[in-house]
Amino acid sequence: MVPTVTQLRIYRIKRGKMNAWVREWNDGVRLLRQRFGYTIEGAWVVPGENTFVWIVSYNGVQPWEAKEAEYYGSAERANLQPDPARLIERQETMFLAPALSE
């Protein structure tokens, strides 16, 4: 088993599309990610901005890159309709490492 990988994702959503984004992300991306073995640690909307922030983690046999390739290459992801990615203007992702000591 490889160590848990945690990624912060910050999305700038097209103006006026946040409600559609949240609905489609919850009904599609979130559920599909969970079926593929990811854990959604949380998701937030920044009030007054077009910003959506979420944290996803994976702790499984495959390395993160292989798991992502499996997810994005799947028929389920390709057939996600409507594809909420069309509502993203810009995205930023970064891996997180624990900072709290025991």
C-alpha positions as CSV (number, residue, x, y, z in Angstrom):
1,M,0.0,0.0,0.0
2,V,1.3,3.4,-0.9
3,P,0.9,6.4,1.5
4,T,-2.2,8.5,1.5
5,V,-1.9,11.3,-1.1
6,T,-4.0,14.4,-0.5
7,Q,-4.6,17.1,-3.1
8,L,-6.1,20.6,-2.7
9,R,-8.1,21.7,-5.8
10,I,-9.1,25.3,-6.3
11,Y,-11.4,26.1,-9.2
12,R,-12.6,29.4,-10.6
13,I,-16.1,28.7,-11.8
14,K,-17.7,30.7,-14.7
15,R,-19.7,33.7,-13.5
16,G,-23.3,32.7,-12.7
17,K,-22.6,29.0,-12.9
18,M,-21.8,28.1,-9.3
19,N,-25.2,26.5,-8.5
20,A,-25.0,24.4,-11.6
21,W,-21.4,23.5,-10.8
22,V,-22.1,22.4,-7.2
23,R,-25.1,20.3,-8.3
24,E,-23.2,18.6,-11.2
25,W,-20.0,18.1,-9.1
26,N,-22.0,16.5,-6.3
27,D,-24.1,14.3,-8.6
28,G,-21.3,13.3,-10.9
29,V,-17.7,13.9,-10.0
30,R,-18.0,13.4,-6.2
31,L,-19.9,10.1,-6.5
32,L,-17.7,8.8,-9.3
33,R,-14.5,9.7,-7.4
34,Q,-15.8,7.8,-4.4
35,R,-16.7,4.8,-6.5
36,F,-13.1,4.8,-7.8
37,G,-11.8,4.7,-4.2
38,Y,-11.0,8.3,-3.5
39,T,-12.0,10.1,-0.3
40,I,-13.5,13.6,-0.6
41,E,-12.2,15.3,2.6
42,G,-14.4,18.3,2.1
43,A,-15.7,20.9,-0.4
44,W,-16.4,24.6,0.0
45,V,-17.7,27.6,-1.9
46,V,-16.0,30.9,-1.2
47,P,-18.9,33.3,-0.5
48,G,-19.0,36.3,-2.9
49,E,-16.5,34.8,-5.3
50,N,-16.6,32.3,-8.1
51,T,-14.3,29.9,-6.2
52,F,-14.9,26.3,-5.4
53,V,-12.3,24.5,-3.2
54,W,-12.1,20.8,-2.4
55,I,-9.7,18.3,-1.0
56,V,-9.5,14.8,-2.4
57,S,-7.3,11.9,-1.1
58,Y,-6.4,8.4,-2.2
59,N,-4.9,5.6,-0.1
60,G,-4.7,2.5,-2.2
61,V,-2.4,0.1,-4.1
62,Q,-1.8,2.3,-7.1
63,P,0.3,5.4,-7.2
64,W,-1.7,8.7,-7.5
65,E,-0.7,9.2,-11.2
66,A,-1.9,5.7,-12.1
67,K,-5.1,6.1,-10.2
68,E,-5.8,9.5,-11.9
69,A,-5.1,8.0,-15.3
70,E,-7.6,5.2,-14.5
71,Y,-10.2,7.7,-13.4
72,Y,-9.9,10.1,-16.2
73,G,-9.6,7.3,-18.8
74,S,-12.7,5.5,-17.6
75,A,-15.8,5.2,-19.7
76,E,-17.8,6.5,-16.6
77,R,-15.8,9.8,-16.6
78,A,-15.9,10.2,-20.3
79,N,-19.7,9.7,-20.3
80,L,-20.4,12.1,-17.4
81,Q,-23.2,14.2,-18.8
82,P,-23.3,17.1,-18.4
83,D,-19.5,17.3,-17.9
84,P,-19.1,19.9,-15.1
85,A,-15.6,20.6,-16.3
86,R,-17.1,22.9,-19.0
87,L,-17.9,25.3,-16.1
88,I,-14.3,25.7,-14.9
89,E,-12.5,28.9,-16.0
90,R,-9.3,28.1,-14.2
91,Q,-8.0,25.5,-11.8
92,E,-5.1,25.1,-9.5
93,T,-4.0,21.9,-7.8
94,M,-1.4,21.1,-5.2
95,F,-0.4,18.2,-3.1
96,L,-0.6,18.6,0.7
97,A,1.6,17.2,3.4
98,P,0.7,17.0,7.1
99,A,1.9,19.9,9.2
100,L,0.5,19.0,12.6
101,S,2.7,17.1,15.0
102,E,1.4,14.4,17.3
